[in-house]
Amino acid sequence: MSSRAKFIMEVVVLDPDSGGKVHVSMYKHENGGIFGIDSSYLDQVLEDDEIGLVYDPFADMGHPEGLYLEE
């Protein structure tokens, strides 16, 4: 089973460890929760995975699910 999340916007935050800028893609989950994913990580995952699934951060811990991200 998979869920869906809609793209909201990209924001830039400061990494608390390095102080460097990090581009974060913000998404709204179909259940209403909002979350962000490091855009460089997201680019890598979507490049490696032809169907465009990433881990669903709102899935139950014991039952990881895929998450479709919609632009």
C-alpha positions in Angstrom: 0.0 0.0 0.0 1.2 3.5 -0.7 0.2 7.0 0.2 0.5 10.3 -1.7 2.0 13.7 -0.8 1.7 16.9 -2.8 4.7 19.2 -3.3 4.3 22.6 -1.6 7.5 24.4 -2.2 11.3 24.3 -1.7 12.9 26.1 1.2 16.5 26.7 2.2 17.5 25.9 5.8 20.9 25.9 7.6 22.4 22.6 8.6 22.9 22.8 12.4 26.2 20.8 12.1 27.9 22.3 9.2 26.2 25.7 9.0 25.8 25.1 5.2 22.6 25.7 3.2 20.3 22.7 2.6 17.5 22.8 0.0 14.4 21.0 1.4 11.4 20.0 -0.6 8.2 20.5 1.5 5.3 18.1 1.0 1.8 17.8 2.4 0.8 14.2 3.1 -2.7 13.1 2.2 -3.5 12.8 6.0 -2.7 16.5 6.4 0.8 16.2 7.9 3.6 18.4 6.3 7.1 17.2 6.1 10.4 18.1 4.3 13.0 16.0 2.5 16.6 17.1 1.7 16.3 17.8 -2.0 19.7 16.3 -2.8 18.7 13.0 -1.1 15.3 13.1 -2.9 17.0 13.6 -6.3 19.2 10.6 -5.6 16.3 8.3 -4.5 14.1 9.3 -7.5 17.0 8.8 -9.9 17.6 5.3 -8.5 13.9 4.3 -8.3 12.1 4.4 -11.6 8.6 4.4 -10.0 9.3 7.4 -7.7 8.5 5.9 -4.3 10.2 7.1 -1.1 9.6 6.0 2.5 6.4 7.3 4.0 7.3 9.2 7.2 3.7 8.8 8.4 3.6 5.0 8.1 3.5 2.8 11.2 6.9 1.9 12.4 6.3 -1.8 11.9 4.8 -1.4 8.5 6.9 0.9 6.2 5.0 2.0 3.2 5.9 3.7 -0.1 5.0 7.3 -0.7 4.3 8.8 -4.1 5.4 12.4 -4.3 3.3 14.6 -6.6 4.7 17.7 -8.2 
